[in-house]
Amino acid sequence: MKKYIALTIAVVILAGGAFVSQQWFIQTFSTAENQTATVTFTVDSEGTVLETMNARAVEGELSFSGRDFPGLGFFVEEINGKRNANGFYWILRINGELSDRGVSQAVVSSGDLVEWRYEKGY
């Protein structure tokens, strides 16, 4: 009987972990030695990545800052307290692909996956 209870608890814990990992927003930060970080979220409406991020910020689900450059668009300098520094920058990927557009020009649709990776600049 104890084996079945332990097995049931293990299944519930594993299933719960799988559910949590499927949520719309995932954030991971690793140790300072390798400087990596990732912020990921699923888009729930059509618009630019910047519009989506602004909506998340208003809801308190994301914080970011940056600067708007006339003619070029918005440049993200910090996400959730982690600033660009020492040659590391927030790099935008959409549906796993490196974006060829900036945050204020890249258009996404409901269900798209937006991923920001803190990486050594190119």
Secondary structure, DSSP 8 states (H G I E B T S, - for coil): -HHHHHHHHHHHHHHHHHHHHTSSEEEEE--TTT--EEEEEE--SSEEHHHHHHHHHHTTS--EEEEEETTTEEEEEEETTEE-BTTEEEEEEETTEE-SS-TTT-EE-TT-EEEEEEEE--
